[in-house]
Amino acid sequence: MTREEQLKGLATSWRTMPYTWRDCALYALAVGADGEEPQYTYEKAMQCVPTFGATPYWGTVNVSPRIPRPMSVPVLVEEALQPEKSYVNLDYEFVYHRPIDPVKGSFVYRDVLTGLFDRGEGRGMAVRSQVDVYDEGGNLLCENRCTTLFPTLGGYGGTPMERRPSLIPEGEPDYVAKDHIGKAQHLLYRLTGDTNLVHVDKDVARSRGLEGPFVHDLCAFGYVCRLSIRTLFPGQPQRLRRMYAAMKTVLYPDTPVELHLWQLAPGKAAFRLVNAATGKAILDKGELEWDA
């Protein structure tokens, strides 16, 4: 049986995640919102940070049927194939179809395997999956597409993976937005639903070859979403349409960051999220689209 045949049709069950304005506010705080952006944390005329719609991907909070830990397609692949090394995130794409009700509602979703790619011997196998998130009325709110890498599973003769070009042009960015990842940001973001132990348990993180607990990739992604809106179309999160980024380096708590933005066309920009202390990219090859 080929690897493709072994994993064909892999998907999670349908799940429901109810939320209230407090969950929306908690998410906003977890991605760096403060008193300067009360529209995300104050229930009067409240707005939702669009990437709140990404929380179901690894979510465990308020989920029915209940799950004790994140259970997505990469976790199912890991359980099925038992690789020597665990997976790492390669990239993430978020497509926003309609504003999320910031007062209360329910996310209805499941994760589906959409692609399998062989990067070659010693370079791993990439798994692509998609979570479509609906409201309780059946309206599509957003799409979440994730690519994860299993470093030890490549070289089986499968479909090769295409290389995605960067849209970032030469030269200095048109905008630079500065922020700071707090000392407890990973603990705060964990309360939004991604309870993976590598983000809280020092021993588990070090067993993966890391310095210690680190900040979730999707927390960094949420920072980019909030900072991009504040910079390019302030006070109008409903204008966001799409975000894409490649995950590059591990982000640890208590780190200064800079979002570099290049305007490409009306309603289109490229971005890079940088560790301001080291100059290294945290998220790279970023693509951003909004209603111009």
C-alpha positions in Angstrom: 0.0 0.0 0.0 1.4 3.4 -1.0 1.6 6.3 1.4 -1.2 8.1 -0.5 -3.4 5.0 -0.3 -2.7 4.7 3.4 -3.8 8.2 4.2 -6.5 8.8 1.6 -9.6 10.3 3.0 -8.0 11.2 6.3 -10.2 13.8 8.2 -11.3 14.7 11.7 -14.9 14.5 12.8 -17.1 17.5 12.6 -16.8 19.7 15.7 -18.5 22.7 17.2 -16.8 25.5 19.2 -19.2 28.0 20.8 -17.7 31.4 21.8 -18.8 34.7 23.4 -17.4 38.2 23.3 -15.0 37.2 26.1 -13.3 34.6 23.9 -12.9 37.2 21.2 -11.4 39.6 23.7 -9.1 36.9 25.1 -7.9 36.1 21.6 -7.2 39.8 20.9 -5.2 40.1 24.0 -3.3 36.9 23.1 -2.2 38.5 19.8 -1.0 41.7 21.4 -4.0 44.0 21.5 -3.9 46.6 24.3 -5.7 49.7 25.4 -4.9 51.5 22.2 -7.2 49.1 20.3 -10.4 48.9 22.5 -12.5 47.8 19.6 -11.1 44.3 20.1 -11.6 44.0 23.8 -14.5 46.3 24.8 -17.9 44.8 24.2 -19.3 48.2 23.2 -19.2 48.4 19.3 -16.8 45.4 19.5 -15.0 44.0 16.4 -13.3 40.6 16.0 -9.6 40.2 15.0 -10.2 38.1 11.8 -7.7 35.4 12.6 -9.8 34.4 15.6 -11.2 32.1 12.9 -7.9 30.2 13.0 -8.3 29.0 16.6 -10.4 25.9 15.7 -7.4 24.4 13.9 -5.7 23.4 17.1 -8.6 24.2 19.4 -9.5 22.2 22.5 -11.5 24.8 24.5 -15.3 24.5 24.4 -15.1 21.9 21.7 -17.8 19.4 21.2 -17.3 16.4 21.0 -14.7 17.0 23.7 -11.0 16.4 23.0 -8.3 16.5 25.7 -5.5 17.8 23.3 -5.2 19.3 19.8 -6.4 16.7 17.3 -5.8 17.9 13.7 -4.8 16.1 10.5 -1.0 16.3 11.3 -1.7 14.6 14.7 -3.7 11.9 12.9 -0.8 11.4 10.4 1.7 11.1 13.3 -0.5 8.5 15.0 -0.9 6.5 11.8 2.8 6.5 10.6 4.7 6.8 13.9 7.6 8.9 12.6 11.0 9.1 14.4 10.6 12.9 14.6 7.5 15.0 15.1 6.1 17.5 12.6 6.9 21.2 12.2 4.7 23.8 10.6 5.9 25.0 7.1 3.2 27.6 6.2 -0.3 28.8 6.8 -2.9 30.5 4.7 -6.1 32.1 6.0 -9.0 33.2 3.7 -11.6 35.4 5.3 -15.1 35.3 3.7 -17.3 37.2 6.1 -16.9 39.0 9.5 -17.1 36.9 12.6 -19.8 37.9 15.0 -17.9 39.3 17.9 -20.8 39.0 20.5 -21.4 35.2 20.4 -21.7 32.3 18.0 -20.4 28.9 17.1 -17.7 27.6 14.8 -18.6 24.4 13.0 -15.6 22.8 11.3 -13.4 19.7 10.5 -9.9 19.2 9.3 -9.4 17.4 5.9 -6.2 16.1 4.3 -5.9 17.8 0.9 -2.3 17.0 -0.2 0.7 14.9 0.3 4.2 15.8 -1.0 7.5 14.0 -1.0 10.4 16.4 -0.6 13.0 13.7 -1.0 15.2 11.5 1.1 16.3 13.4 4.2 14.1 16.3 3.4 10.8 15.0 4.7 7.1 14.5 3.7 4.8 17.5 3.7 1.1 17.2 4.6 -1.4 19.8 3.5 -4.8 20.1 5.2 -7.7 22.5 5.3 -10.2 23.6 7.9 -13.3 25.3 6.6 -15.0 27.1 9.4 -18.8 27.7 9.3 -21.2 29.5 11.6 -24.2 27.7 13.1 -26.3 28.8 10.1 -24.0 27.1 7.6 -22.3 30.2 6.3 -18.6 29.8 5.4 -16.7 32.2 7.6 -13.1 31.4 6.7 -10.7 28.8 5.3 -7.5 27.6 7.1 -4.9 25.9 5.0 -1.8 24.5 6.7 1.3 22.6 5.5 3.3 20.6 8.0 6.6 18.8 7.5 7.5 15.3 8.8 11.3 15.4 8.6 12.0 11.7 8.5 9.3 10.4 6.1 10.5 11.6 2.7 12.0 9.6 -0.1 9.1 7.3 -0.8 8.6 8.3 -4.4 5.5 10.5 -4.0 4.4 13.7 -5.6 7.1 16.4 -5.4 6.3 19.7 -3.6 6.3 22.9 -5.6 8.4 25.8 -4.5 6.4 28.9 -3.7 8.1 32.2 -4.8 8.3 35.2 -2.5 6.4 38.3 -3.5 8.7 40.5 -1.3 10.5 43.0 -3.5 14.0 44.3 -3.2 14.5 47.4 -1.1 13.2 48.8 2.2 9.6 48.2 3.3 7.0 50.9 2.9 5.8 50.4 6.5 7.4 49.1 9.7 5.1 48.3 12.6 6.9 47.6 15.9 5.6 45.5 18.8 6.7 43.2 21.6 5.9 39.5 22.4 5.2 39.5 26.1 6.9 37.2 28.7 3.6 35.3 29.2 2.3 35.5 25.6 2.6 31.8 25.0 0.6 31.2 28.2 -2.0 33.7 27.2 -2.4 32.4 23.7 -2.7 28.8 25.0 -5.9 29.8 26.7 -7.5 30.3 23.3 -7.3 26.6 22.7 -4.0 25.3 21.5 -2.9 23.4 24.6 0.0 21.6 23.0 2.5 20.9 25.9 5.5 22.3 24.0 4.1 25.8 24.7 4.0 25.4 28.5 6.2 22.4 29.6 9.9 23.1 29.7 10.9 19.4 29.7 8.6 18.6 26.7 10.0 21.6 24.8 13.6 20.7 25.5 13.0 17.1 24.4 12.2 18.6 21.0 15.6 20.3 20.9 14.2 23.7 21.9 15.4 26.2 24.5 12.1 26.0 26.3 8.4 26.7 25.8 7.9 28.9 22.7 5.2 31.1 21.2 2.6 29.5 18.9 3.1 30.0 15.2 -0.5 31.1 14.9 0.0 33.7 17.7 2.7 35.3 15.5 0.3 35.0 12.6 -2.4 36.8 14.6 0.1 39.6 15.5 0.6 40.1 11.8 -3.1 40.3 11.2 -3.7 42.9 13.9 -0.7 45.0 13.0 -1.5 44.9 9.3 -5.0 46.1 9.9 -3.8 48.9 12.2 -1.3 50.0 9.6 -3.1 49.6 6.3 -6.8 49.9 6.9 -7.2 50.9 10.6 -10.5 50.1 12.3 -11.8 48.0 9.4 -10.9 44.4 10.0 -13.9 43.3 7.8 -11.8 44.4 4.8 -9.3 41.6 5.2 -9.5 38.8 2.6 -6.4 36.6 2.7 -3.1 36.1 4.5 -0.3 33.7 3.8 3.1 33.2 5.5 5.9 30.7 5.7 7.1 29.7 9.2 10.8 30.3 9.5 12.3 30.5 13.0 11.1 29.7 16.5 9.6 32.7 18.4 10.3 32.8 22.2 8.5 34.9 24.8 9.8 38.4 25.6 11.0 39.2 22.1 10.7 42.5 20.2 9.3 42.1 16.7 8.9 44.2 13.6 6.3 43.8 10.8 7.8 44.9 7.5 5.2 45.6 4.8 5.6 46.3 1.1 2.6 47.7 -0.8 2.4 45.8 -4.1 -0.9 47.2 -5.5 -4.2 48.5 -4.2 -5.5 45.9 -1.7 -2.3 43.8 -1.9 0.9 43.7 0.2 3.9 41.5 1.0 5.2 41.1 4.5 7.9 39.7 6.8 7.7 39.4 10.6 11.2 39.9 12.0 12.8 39.3 15.4 14.0 42.8 16.1 16.8 41.6 18.3 18.4 39.2 15.8 17.1 40.4 12.4 15.9 36.9 11.6 12.6 36.3 9.9 9.9 34.6 12.1 7.3 34.6 9.3 8.5 35.1 5.7 7.1 35.2 2.1 4.0 36.9 3.5 1.1 37.8 1.3 -1.8 40.0 2.4 -5.0 40.9 0.5 -7.9 43.2 1.5 -10.8 45.1 -0.1 -9.2 48.2 -1.5 
